Amino acid sequence: MALLAEKAGIEVEEVQILVDEPAVRQLVQRLLTAYEVSEAGDGEEALVAIRADQPDLVIADIQMPRMDGFALVDQLKEEFPDIPVLALSGYVGAEEIEAHNFVGLIEKPMQVNDFQERVDDTLDKSG
């Protein structure tokens, strides 16, 4: 769907998915067909990709190898303060998320409808 919108001259919002679990990345790709989705397996890989092509939204898992979601969001807020970052975790609470400048939390296990609504709402508010 994103490719068809681009061909029609409609701007498509970009979402960067940052999850170390391939199955979760694949699920998110399938859920967000209305968006151009790129993915990374850890924070360092995501930071390189984001510096090359800034997305409209980043969804970052908290527990990842090499650079966790907390370190990534802190770095992104320094370099790209306007990019909203949603946290994805089953281990942290809202207080921790707010302390690190995430715009919200998607809890694992994800509820499909809630996940899609949260992404849509975040992009609507930031756009």
N, CA, C and O atoms as CSV, one atom per row, in Angstrom:
chain,resi,resn,atom,element,x,y,z
A,1,MET,N,N,0.813,-1.181,0.000
A,1,MET,CA,C,0.000,0.000,0.000
A,1,MET,C,C,0.866,1.257,0.000
A,1,MET,O,O,0.544,2.221,-0.694
A,2,ALA,N,N,1.967,1.265,0.772
A,2,ALA,CA,C,2.850,2.426,0.814
A,2,ALA,C,C,3.434,2.710,-0.560
A,2,ALA,O,O,3.554,3.870,-0.953
A,3,LEU,N,N,3.799,1.663,-1.297
A,3,LEU,CA,C,4.368,1.837,-2.627
A,3,LEU,C,C,3.336,2.433,-3.576
A,3,LEU,O,O,3.669,3.311,-4.372
A,4,LEU,N,N,2.097,1.974,-3.508
A,4,LEU,CA,C,1.036,2.525,-4.359
A,4,LEU,C,C,0.803,3.999,-4.050
A,4,LEU,O,O,0.616,4.800,-4.965
A,5,ALA,N,N,0.811,4.359,-2.782
A,5,ALA,CA,C,0.610,5.756,-2.400
A,5,ALA,C,C,1.739,6.624,-2.940
A,5,ALA,O,O,1.498,7.728,-3.430
A,6,GLU,N,N,2.970,6.128,-2.851
A,6,GLU,CA,C,4.107,6.888,-3.376
A,6,GLU,C,C,3.974,7.102,-4.878
A,6,GLU,O,O,4.218,8.202,-5.375
A,7,LYS,N,N,3.586,6.050,-5.605
A,7,LYS,CA,C,3.429,6.166,-7.053
A,7,LYS,C,C,2.328,7.162,-7.414
A,7,LYS,O,O,2.382,7.802,-8.464
A,8,ALA,N,N,1.334,7.287,-6.544
A,8,ALA,CA,C,0.239,8.219,-6.784
A,8,ALA,C,C,0.600,9.637,-6.348
A,8,ALA,O,O,-0.208,10.555,-6.485
A,9,GLY,N,N,1.800,9.815,-5.827
A,9,GLY,CA,C,2.237,11.142,-5.400
A,9,GLY,C,C,1.778,11.521,-4.007
A,9,GLY,O,O,1.829,12.692,-3.630
A,10,ILE,N,N,1.334,10.547,-3.244
A,10,ILE,CA,C,0.896,10.793,-1.871
A,10,ILE,C,C,2.075,10.542,-0.942
A,10,ILE,O,O,2.742,9.512,-1.038
A,11,GLU,N,N,2.327,11.486,-0.047
A,11,GLU,CA,C,3.446,11.317,0.889
A,11,GLU,C,C,3.122,10.230,1.906
A,11,GLU,O,O,2.044,10.221,2.501
A,12,VAL,N,N,4.059,9.325,2.096
A,12,VAL,CA,C,3.883,8.213,3.016
A,12,VAL,C,C,4.782,8.444,4.221
A,12,VAL,O,O,5.965,8.752,4.071
A,13,GLU,N,N,4.220,8.293,5.411
A,13,GLU,CA,C,5.015,8.477,6.608
A,13,GLU,C,C,5.919,7.267,6.826
A,13,GLU,O,O,5.545,6.124,6.563
A,14,GLU,N,N,7.131,7.567,7.319
A,14,GLU,CA,C,8.119,6.516,7.542
A,14,GLU,C,C,8.183,6.163,9.023
A,14,GLU,O,O,8.166,7.039,9.888
A,15,VAL,N,N,8.258,4.877,9.295
A,15,VAL,CA,C,8.355,4.368,10.655
A,15,VAL,C,C,9.594,3.487,10.743
A,15,VAL,O,O,9.776,2.585,9.925
A,16,GLN,N,N,10.444,3.743,11.729
A,16,GLN,CA,C,11.625,2.916,11.986
A,16,GLN,C,C,11.289,1.985,13.140
A,16,GLN,O,O,10.946,2.442,14.230
A,17,ILE,N,N,11.388,0.679,12.904
A,17,ILE,CA,C,11.117,-0.327,13.925
A,17,ILE,C,C,12.445,-0.831,14.467
A,17,ILE,O,O,13.317,-1.243,13.703
A,18,LEU,N,N,12.595,-0.798,15.761
A,18,LEU,CA,C,13.836,-1.197,16.399
A,18,LEU,C,C,13.545,-2.279,17.426
A,18,LEU,O,O,13.251,-1.990,18.586
A,19,VAL,N,N,13.631,-3.528,16.984
A,19,VAL,CA,C,13.338,-4.692,17.827
A,19,VAL,C,C,14.363,-5.759,17.490
A,19,VAL,O,O,14.650,-6.000,16.318
A,20,ASP,N,N,14.918,-6.403,18.516
A,20,ASP,CA,C,15.931,-7.421,18.254
A,20,ASP,C,C,15.334,-8.775,17.899
A,20,ASP,O,O,16.073,-9.666,17.479
A,21,GLU,N,N,14.038,-8.965,18.050
A,21,GLU,CA,C,13.393,-10.242,17.749
A,21,GLU,C,C,12.827,-10.210,16.323
A,21,GLU,O,O,11.895,-9.450,16.057
A,22,PRO,N,N,13.370,-11.018,15.402
A,22,PRO,CA,C,12.904,-11.015,14.015
A,22,PRO,C,C,11.404,-11.272,13.866
A,22,PRO,O,O,10.768,-10.664,13.005
A,23,ALA,N,N,10.830,-12.146,14.672
A,23,ALA,CA,C,9.397,-12.445,14.559
A,23,ALA,C,C,8.549,-11.214,14.884
A,23,ALA,O,O,7.525,-10.983,14.241
A,24,VAL,N,N,8.963,-10.431,15.868
A,24,VAL,CA,C,8.224,-9.213,16.221
A,24,VAL,C,C,8.368,-8.174,15.111
A,24,VAL,O,O,7.400,-7.494,14.771
A,25,ARG,N,N,9.571,-8.047,14.544
A,25,ARG,CA,C,9.768,-7.109,13.419
A,25,ARG,C,C,8.874,-7.479,12.246
A,25,ARG,O,O,8.274,-6.603,11.623
A,26,GLN,N,N,8.781,-8.770,11.937
A,26,GLN,CA,C,7.929,-9.217,10.830
A,26,GLN,C,C,6.466,-8.914,11.113
A,26,GLN,O,O,5.743,-8.480,10.216
A,27,LEU,N,N,6.021,-9.135,12.334
A,27,LEU,CA,C,4.641,-8.838,12.707
A,27,LEU,C,C,4.354,-7.352,12.526
A,27,LEU,O,O,3.332,-6.979,11.949
A,28,VAL,N,N,5.243,-6.515,13.013
A,28,VAL,CA,C,5.050,-5.071,12.905
A,28,VAL,C,C,5.018,-4.643,11.442
A,28,VAL,O,O,4.204,-3.801,11.061
A,29,GLN,N,N,5.887,-5.210,10.625
A,29,GLN,CA,C,5.881,-4.915,9.176
A,29,GLN,C,C,4.500,-5.210,8.590
A,29,GLN,O,O,3.972,-4.410,7.818
A,30,ARG,N,N,3.916,-6.350,8.950
A,30,ARG,CA,C,2.609,-6.735,8.418
A,30,ARG,C,C,1.491,-5.848,8.949
A,30,ARG,O,O,0.509,-5.610,8.246
A,31,LEU,N,N,1.624,-5.357,10.176
A,31,LEU,CA,C,0.585,-4.516,10.761
A,31,LEU,C,C,0.593,-3.096,10.209
A,31,LEU,O,O,-0.446,-2.437,10.172
A,32,LEU,N,N,1.752,-2.624,9.783
A,32,LEU,CA,C,1.879,-1.217,9.374
A,32,LEU,C,C,2.021,-1.064,7.863
A,32,LEU,O,O,2.902,-0.346,7.391
A,33,THR,N,N,1.165,-1.730,7.109
A,33,THR,CA,C,1.264,-1.677,5.653
A,33,THR,C,C,0.974,-0.293,5.077
A,33,THR,O,O,1.337,-0.020,3.933
A,34,ALA,N,N,0.337,0.571,5.834
A,34,ALA,CA,C,0.035,1.918,5.352
A,34,ALA,C,C,1.251,2.843,5.440
A,34,ALA,O,O,1.204,3.980,4.969
A,35,TYR,N,N,2.321,2.363,6.034
A,35,TYR,CA,C,3.515,3.178,6.238
A,35,TYR,C,C,4.718,2.547,5.552
A,35,TYR,O,O,4.741,1.348,5.276
A,36,GLU,N,N,5.716,3.380,5.283
A,36,GLU,CA,C,7.003,2.866,4.819
A,36,GLU,C,C,7.775,2.475,6.074
A,36,GLU,O,O,8.128,3.339,6.877
A,37,VAL,N,N,8.037,1.198,6.249
A,37,VAL,CA,C,8.648,0.697,7.475
A,37,VAL,C,C,10.062,0.222,7.197
A,37,VAL,O,O,10.294,-0.565,6.279
A,38,SER,N,N,11.008,0.706,7.998
A,38,SER,CA,C,12.368,0.188,7.953
A,38,SER,C,C,12.640,-0.431,9.320
A,38,SER,O,O,11.958,-0.119,10.296
A,39,GLU,N,N,13.624,-1.297,9.385
A,39,GLU,CA,C,13.859,-1.990,10.640
A,39,GLU,C,C,15.333,-2.091,10.969
A,39,GLU,O,O,16.199,-1.997,10.100
A,40,ALA,N,N,15.588,-2.287,12.251
A,40,ALA,CA,C,16.950,-2.472,12.741
A,40,ALA,C,C,16.897,-3.451,13.902
A,40,ALA,O,O,15.889,-3.542,14.603
A,41,GLY,N,N,17.984,-4.181,14.100
A,41,GLY,CA,C,18.036,-5.192,15.145
A,41,GLY,C,C,18.621,-4.717,16.454
A,41,GLY,O,O,18.510,-5.409,17.466
A,42,ASP,N,N,19.249,-3.539,16.458
A,42,ASP,CA,C,19.778,-2.982,17.700
A,42,ASP,C,C,19.876,-1.467,17.569
A,42,ASP,O,O,19.703,-0.915,16.483
A,43,GLY,N,N,20.155,-0.806,18.683
A,43,GLY,CA,C,20.171,0.655,18.719
A,43,GLY,C,C,21.231,1.293,17.850
A,43,GLY,O,O,20.981,2.326,17.229
A,44,GLU,N,N,22.411,0.697,17.796
A,44,GLU,CA,C,23.482,1.274,16.977
A,44,GLU,C,C,23.128,1.228,15.497
A,44,GLU,O,O,23.346,2.195,14.767
A,45,GLU,N,N,22.583,0.098,15.059
A,45,GLU,CA,C,22.157,-0.044,13.662
A,45,GLU,C,C,21.047,0.975,13.343
A,45,GLU,O,O,21.047,1.584,12.274
A,46,ALA,N,N,20.118,1.148,14.265
A,46,ALA,CA,C,19.028,2.102,14.062
A,46,ALA,C,C,19.543,3.530,13.975
A,46,ALA,O,O,19.087,4.303,13.131
A,47,LEU,N,N,20.482,3.887,14.832
A,47,LEU,CA,C,21.014,5.247,14.840
A,47,LEU,C,C,21.664,5.588,13.502
A,47,LEU,O,O,21.485,6.694,12.993
A,48,VAL,N,N,22.407,4.660,12.933
A,48,VAL,CA,C,23.016,4.873,11.616
A,48,VAL,C,C,21.931,5.101,10.563
A,48,VAL,O,O,22.033,6.021,9.752
A,49,ALA,N,N,20.890,4.261,10.576
A,49,ALA,CA,C,19.805,4.379,9.596
A,49,ALA,C,C,19.033,5.686,9.767
A,49,ALA,O,O,18.671,6.328,8.780
A,50,ILE,N,N,18.785,6.077,10.998
A,50,ILE,CA,C,18.026,7.299,11.269
A,50,ILE,C,C,18.822,8.529,10.853
A,50,ILE,O,O,18.246,9.490,10.342
A,51,ARG,N,N,20.115,8.515,11.058
A,51,ARG,CA,C,20.954,9.640,10.621
A,51,ARG,C,C,20.949,9.777,9.104
A,51,ARG,O,O,21.051,10.887,8.581
A,52,ALA,N,N,20.833,8.655,8.392
A,52,ALA,CA,C,20.830,8.672,6.930
A,52,ALA,C,C,19.476,9.096,6.371
A,52,ALA,O,O,19.417,9.759,5.336
A,53,ASP,N,N,18.398,8.722,7.037
A,53,ASP,CA,C,17.051,8.997,6.537
A,53,ASP,C,C,16.105,9.089,7.728
A,53,ASP,O,O,15.656,8.066,8.244
A,54,GLN,N,N,15.800,10.310,8.167
A,54,GLN,CA,C,14.990,10.504,9.365
A,54,GLN,C,C,13.553,10.031,9.158
A,54,GLN,O,O,12.868,10.499,8.249
A,55,PRO,N,N,13.098,9.107,9.998
A,55,PRO,CA,C,11.710,8.658,9.916
A,55,PRO,C,C,10.774,9.636,10.627
A,55,PRO,O,O,11.223,10.550,11.319
A,56,ASP,N,N,9.483,9.432,10.449
A,56,ASP,CA,C,8.478,10.245,11.131
A,56,ASP,C,C,8.198,9.723,12.533
A,56,ASP,O,O,7.670,10.446,13.378
A,57,LEU,N,N,8.558,8.455,12.778
A,57,LEU,CA,C,8.315,7.814,14.066
A,57,LEU,C,C,9.321,6.687,14.254
A,57,LEU,O,O,9.674,5.994,13.300
A,58,VAL,N,N,9.780,6.508,15.491
A,58,VAL,CA,C,10.638,5.375,15.848
A,58,VAL,C,C,9.907,4.578,16.924
A,58,VAL,O,O,9.387,5.140,17.888
A,59,ILE,N,N,9.878,3.265,16.741
A,59,ILE,CA,C,9.348,2.363,17.765
A,59,ILE,C,C,10.533,1.540,18.248
A,59,ILE,O,O,11.105,0.759,17.489
A,60,ALA,N,N,10.899,1.717,19.512
A,60,ALA,CA,C,12.117,1.101,20.030
A,60,ALA,C,C,11.830,0.146,21.180
A,60,ALA,O,O,11.211,0.516,22.178
A,61,ASP,N,N,12.288,-1.079,21.022
A,61,ASP,CA,C,12.252,-2.046,22.109
A,61,ASP,C,C,13.235,-1.554,23.176
A,61,ASP,O,O,14.259,-0.955,22.846
A,62,ILE,N,N,12.934,-1.801,24.427
A,62,ILE,CA,C,13.818,-1.341,25.502
A,62,ILE,C,C,15.024,-2.263,25.647
A,62,ILE,O,O,16.158,-1.789,25.716
A,63,GLN,N,N,14.797,-3.559,25.692
A,63,GLN,CA,C,15.892,-4.498,25.916
A,63,GLN,C,C,16.432,-4.995,24.581
A,63,GLN,O,O,15.798,-5.802,23.901
A,64,MET,N,N,17.621,-4.496,24.215
A,64,MET,CA,C,18.286,-4.884,22.970
A,64,MET,C,C,19.785,-4.969,23.195
A,64,MET,O,O,20.312,-4.396,24.148
A,65,PRO,N,N,20.471,-5.689,22.312
A,65,PRO,CA,C,21.934,-5.751,22.421
A,65,PRO,C,C,22.574,-4.440,21.956
A,65,PRO,O,O,21.942,-3.650,21.254
A,66,ARG,N,N,23.801,-4.220,22.340
A,66,ARG,CA,C,24.685,-3.118,21.937
A,66,ARG,C,C,24.224,-1.738,22.391
A,66,ARG,O,O,25.033,-1.002,22.958
A,67,MET,N,N,22.990,-1.351,22.179
A,67,MET,CA,C,22.466,-0.072,22.658
A,67,MET,C,C,20.982,-0.286,22.941
A,67,MET,O,O,20.209,-0.574,22.027
A,68,ASP,N,N,20.584,-0.148,24.204
A,68,ASP,CA,C,19.184,-0.390,24.523
A,68,ASP,C,C,18.309,0.802,24.140
A,68,ASP,O,O,18.813,1.843,23.719
A,69,GLY,N,N,17.015,0.640,24.287
A,69,GLY,CA,C,16.061,1.679,23.906
A,69,GLY,C,C,16.234,2.969,24.689
A,69,GLY,O,O,16.023,4.051,24.142
A,70,PHE,N,N,16.614,2.879,25.961
A,70,PHE,CA,C,16.833,4.090,26.761
A,70,PHE,C,C,17.987,4.915,26.199
A,70,PHE,O,O,17.864,6.127,26.021
A,71,ALA,N,N,19.111,4.249,25.920
A,71,ALA,CA,C,20.271,4.962,25.370
A,71,ALA,C,C,19.945,5.538,23.999
A,71,ALA,O,O,20.362,6.651,23.677
A,72,LEU,N,N,19.204,4.790,23.193
A,72,LEU,CA,C,18.851,5.277,21.861
A,72,LEU,C,C,17.969,6.515,21.941
A,72,LEU,O,O,18.245,7.507,21.265
A,73,VAL,N,N,16.917,6.480,22.750
A,73,VAL,CA,C,16.016,7.630,22.806
A,73,VAL,C,C,16.745,8.867,23.347
A,73,VAL,O,O,16.487,9.983,22.896
A,74,ASP,N,N,17.646,8.675,24.303
A,74,ASP,CA,C,18.415,9.812,24.817
A,74,ASP,C,C,19.272,10.425,23.711
A,74,ASP,O,O,19.360,11.648,23.603
A,75,GLN,N,N,19.902,9.589,22.894
A,75,GLN,CA,C,20.724,10.069,21.781
A,75,GLN,C,C,19.853,10.751,20.721
A,75,GLN,O,O,20.215,11.809,20.206
A,76,LEU,N,N,18.722,10.153,20.402
A,76,LEU,CA,C,17.833,10.739,19.402
A,76,LEU,C,C,17.296,12.095,19.841
A,76,LEU,O,O,17.168,13.004,19.021
A,77,LYS,N,N,16.984,12.240,21.115
A,77,LYS,CA,C,16.459,13.520,21.609
A,77,LYS,C,C,17.509,14.620,21.497
A,77,LYS,O,O,17.157,15.789,21.340
A,78,GLU,N,N,18.794,14.268,21.575
A,78,GLU,CA,C,19.866,15.249,21.380
A,78,GLU,C,C,19.993,15.632,19.918
A,78,GLU,O,O,20.111,16.813,19.592
A,79,GLU,N,N,19.970,14.640,19.031
A,79,GLU,CA,C,20.207,14.880,17.612
A,79,GLU,C,C,18.950,15.246,16.824
A,79,GLU,O,O,19.002,16.084,15.924
A,80,PHE,N,N,17.834,14.626,17.156
A,80,PHE,CA,C,16.591,14.800,16.400
A,80,PHE,C,C,15.423,14.977,17.375
A,80,PHE,O,O,14.593,14.077,17.505
A,81,PRO,N,N,15.347,16.105,18.052
A,81,PRO,CA,C,14.342,16.275,19.106
A,81,PRO,C,C,12.894,16.205,18.619
A,81,PRO,O,O,11.987,16.018,19.430
A,82,ASP,N,N,12.662,16.350,17.324
A,82,ASP,CA,C,11.288,16.342,16.815
A,82,ASP,C,C,10.774,14.959,16.414
A,82,ASP,O,O,9.592,14.815,16.103
A,83,ILE,N,N,11.633,13.947,16.414
A,83,ILE,CA,C,11.178,12.599,16.056
A,83,ILE,C,C,10.550,11.952,17.291
A,83,ILE,O,O,11.225,11.772,18.304
A,84,PRO,N,N,9.254,11.599,17.213
A,84,PRO,CA,C,8.639,10.915,18.354
A,84,PRO,C,C,9.138,9.473,18.437
A,84,PRO,O,O,9.347,8.817,17.416
A,85,VAL,N,N,9.325,8.994,19.661
A,85,VAL,CA,C,9.799,7.625,19.881
A,85,VAL,C,C,8.842,6.932,20.837
A,85,VAL,O,O,8.633,7.382,21.963
A,86,LEU,N,N,8.264,5.830,20.371
A,86,LEU,CA,C,7.426,4.979,21.219
A,86,LEU,C,C,8.278,3.846,21.769
A,86,LEU,O,O,9.077,3.258,21.041
A,87,ALA,N,N,8.111,3.536,23.053
A,87,ALA,CA,C,8.813,2.415,23.677
A,87,ALA,C,C,7.983,1.154,23.514
A,87,ALA,O,O,6.753,1.198,23.535
A,88,LEU,N,N,8.665,0.033,23.352
A,88,LEU,CA,C,8.026,-1.271,23.249
A,88,LEU,C,C,8.657,-2.160,24.314
A,88,LEU,O,O,9.850,-2.457,24.251
A,89,SER,N,N,7.858,-2.585,25.291
A,89,SER,CA,C,8.440,-3.391,26.365
A,89,SER,C,C,7.367,-4.084,27.191
A,89,SER,O,O,6.228,-3.627,27.287
A,90,GLY,N,N,7.762,-5.173,27.768
A,90,GLY,CA,C,6.918,-5.854,28.735
A,90,GLY,C,C,7.521,-5.795,30.128
A,90,GLY,O,O,7.045,-6.451,31.054
A,91,TYR,N,N,8.583,-4.993,30.264
A,91,TYR,CA,C,9.345,-4.994,31.519
A,91,TYR,C,C,9.399,-3.669,32.257
A,91,TYR,O,O,9.775,-3.640,33.428
A,92,VAL,N,N,9.037,-2.577,31.610
A,92,VAL,CA,C,9.164,-1.274,32.262
A,92,VAL,C,C,7.799,-0.623,32.410
A,92,VAL,O,O,6.836,-0.985,31.734
A,93,GLY,N,N,7.745,0.343,33.307
A,93,GLY,CA,C,6.492,1.045,33.553
A,93,GLY,C,C,6.471,2.431,32.931
A,93,GLY,O,O,7.480,2.917,32.421
A,94,ALA,N,N,5.317,3.050,32.980
A,94,ALA,CA,C,5.114,4.372,32.378
A,94,ALA,C,C,6.046,5.432,32.970
A,94,ALA,O,O,6.480,6.339,32.259
A,95,GLU,N,N,6.355,5.324,34.272
A,95,GLU,CA,C,7.227,6.324,34.907
A,95,GLU,C,C,8.614,6.328,34.275
A,95,GLU,O,O,9.173,7.388,33.992
A,96,GLU,N,N,9.167,5.134,34.055
A,96,GLU,CA,C,10.487,5.026,33.426
A,96,GLU,C,C,10.463,5.568,32.009
A,96,GLU,O,O,11.407,6.228,31.575
A,97,ILE,N,N,9.383,5.290,31.285
A,97,ILE,CA,C,9.242,5.742,29.908
A,97,ILE,C,C,9.217,7.265,29.856
A,97,ILE,O,O,9.917,7.874,29.047
A,98,GLU,N,N,8.418,7.875,30.711
A,98,GLU,CA,C,8.313,9.340,30.741
A,98,GLU,C,C,9.649,9.990,31.102
A,98,GLU,O,O,9.978,11.056,30.581
A,99,ALA,N,N,10.411,9.364,31.978
A,99,ALA,CA,C,11.698,9.916,32.397
A,99,ALA,C,C,12.711,9.956,31.254
A,99,ALA,O,O,13.692,10.696,31.326
A,100,HIS,N,N,12.488,9.178,30.216
A,100,HIS,CA,C,13.429,9.124,29.097
A,100,HIS,C,C,12.896,9.761,27.823
A,100,HIS,O,O,13.438,9.524,26.743
A,101,ASN,N,N,11.855,10.557,27.927
A,101,ASN,CA,C,11.329,11.317,26.781
A,101,ASN,C,C,10.705,10.486,25.675
A,101,ASN,O,O,10.636,10.946,24.535
A,102,PHE,N,N,10.247,9.278,25.975
A,102,PHE,CA,C,9.433,8.546,25.006
A,102,PHE,C,C,8.074,9.228,24.970
A,102,PHE,O,O,7.651,9.821,25.962
A,103,VAL,N,N,7.392,9.150,23.842
A,103,VAL,CA,C,6.056,9.746,23.753
A,103,VAL,C,C,4.977,8.784,24.234
A,103,VAL,O,O,3.819,9.172,24.387
A,104,GLY,N,N,5.352,7.536,24.471
A,104,GLY,CA,C,4.389,6.567,24.963
A,104,GLY,C,C,4.977,5.182,25.031
A,104,GLY,O,O,6.121,4.951,24.638
A,105,LEU,N,N,4.173,4.256,25.539
A,105,LEU,CA,C,4.601,2.874,25.746
A,105,LEU,C,C,3.615,1.932,25.075
A,105,LEU,O,O,2.402,2.053,25.247
A,106,ILE,N,N,4.155,0.994,24.308
A,106,ILE,CA,C,3.377,-0.116,23.775
A,106,ILE,C,C,3.836,-1.338,24.565
A,106,ILE,O,O,4.999,-1.735,24.503
A,107,GLU,N,N,2.902,-1.923,25.307
A,107,GLU,CA,C,3.264,-3.047,26.168
A,107,GLU,C,C,3.241,-4.360,25.406
A,107,GLU,O,O,2.387,-4.595,24.551
A,108,LYS,N,N,4.212,-5.215,25.743
A,108,LYS,CA,C,4.242,-6.579,25.235
A,108,LYS,C,C,3.536,-7.461,26.245
A,108,LYS,O,O,3.684,-7.228,27.445
A,109,PRO,N,N,2.800,-8.431,25.838
A,109,PRO,CA,C,2.506,-8.752,24.443
A,109,PRO,C,C,1.584,-7.694,23.833
A,109,PRO,O,O,0.686,-7.174,24.496
A,110,MET,N,N,1.825,-7.392,22.562
A,110,MET,CA,C,1.083,-6.335,21.878
A,110,MET,C,C,-0.322,-6.801,21.530
A,110,MET,O,O,-0.534,-7.946,21.131
A,111,GLN,N,N,-1.260,-5.906,21.687
A,111,GLN,CA,C,-2.617,-6.119,21.191
A,111,GLN,C,C,-2.673,-5.435,19.831
A,111,GLN,O,O,-2.427,-4.232,19.744
A,112,VAL,N,N,-2.987,-6.164,18.778
A,112,VAL,CA,C,-2.892,-5.663,17.409
A,112,VAL,C,C,-3.625,-4.340,17.212
A,112,VAL,O,O,-3.041,-3.389,16.693
A,113,ASN,N,N,-4.879,-4.263,17.610
A,113,ASN,CA,C,-5.656,-3.035,17.399
A,113,ASN,C,C,-5.087,-1.868,18.189
A,113,ASN,O,O,-5.000,-0.752,17.678
A,114,ASP,N,N,-4.699,-2.124,19.433
A,114,ASP,CA,C,-4.116,-1.061,20.259
A,114,ASP,C,C,-2.806,-0.561,19.651
A,114,ASP,O,O,-2.537,0.640,19.635
A,115,PHE,N,N,-1.996,-1.497,19.150
A,115,PHE,CA,C,-0.718,-1.130,18.541
A,115,PHE,C,C,-0.935,-0.209,17.345
A,115,PHE,O,O,-0.311,0.848,17.251
A,116,GLN,N,N,-1.819,-0.609,16.435
A,116,GLN,CA,C,-2.074,0.197,15.243
A,116,GLN,C,C,-2.646,1.570,15.602
A,116,GLN,O,O,-2.253,2.579,15.017
A,117,GLU,N,N,-3.563,1.609,16.551
A,117,GLU,CA,C,-4.146,2.886,16.977
A,117,GLU,C,C,-3.076,3.793,17.581
A,117,GLU,O,O,-3.062,4.997,17.324
A,118,ARG,N,N,-2.181,3.214,18.384
A,118,ARG,CA,C,-1.136,4.012,19.039
A,118,ARG,C,C,-0.201,4.632,18.011
A,118,ARG,O,O,0.168,5.801,18.126
A,119,VAL,N,N,0.184,3.849,17.004
A,119,VAL,CA,C,1.046,4.356,15.938
A,119,VAL,C,C,0.324,5.454,15.164
A,119,VAL,O,O,0.888,6.525,14.939
A,120,ASP,N,N,-0.914,5.199,14.755
A,120,ASP,CA,C,-1.692,6.196,14.009
A,120,ASP,C,C,-1.848,7.488,14.811
A,120,ASP,O,O,-1.631,8.579,14.283
A,121,ASP,N,N,-2.226,7.364,16.086
A,121,ASP,CA,C,-2.417,8.541,16.929
A,121,ASP,C,C,-1.129,9.334,17.101
A,121,ASP,O,O,-1.145,10.564,17.054
A,122,THR,N,N,-0.014,8.638,17.300
A,122,THR,CA,C,1.268,9.326,17.491
A,122,THR,C,C,1.665,10.084,16.233
A,122,THR,O,O,2.138,11.216,16.320
A,123,LEU,N,N,1.481,9.484,15.077
A,123,LEU,CA,C,1.822,10.150,13.822
A,123,LEU,C,C,0.881,11.325,13.548
A,123,LEU,O,O,1.315,12.348,13.020
A,124,ASP,N,N,-0.398,11.193,13.899
A,124,ASP,CA,C,-1.351,12.301,13.729
A,124,ASP,C,C,-0.964,13.492,14.593
A,124,ASP,O,O,-1.052,14.634,14.143
A,125,LYS,N,N,-0.537,13.243,15.825
A,125,LYS,CA,C,-0.162,14.311,16.741
A,125,LYS,C,C,1.142,14.985,16.354
A,125,LYS,O,O,1.317,16.183,16.581
A,126,SER,N,N,2.068,14.213,15.763
A,126,SER,CA,C,3.371,14.791,15.433
A,126,SER,C,C,3.356,15.472,14.069
A,126,SER,O,O,4.242,16.272,13.771
A,127,GLY,N,N,2.366,15.169,13.240
A,127,GLY,CA,C,2.313,15.696,11.883
A,127,GLY,C,C,1.723,17.012,11.781
A,127,GLY,O,O,1.624,17.561,10.683
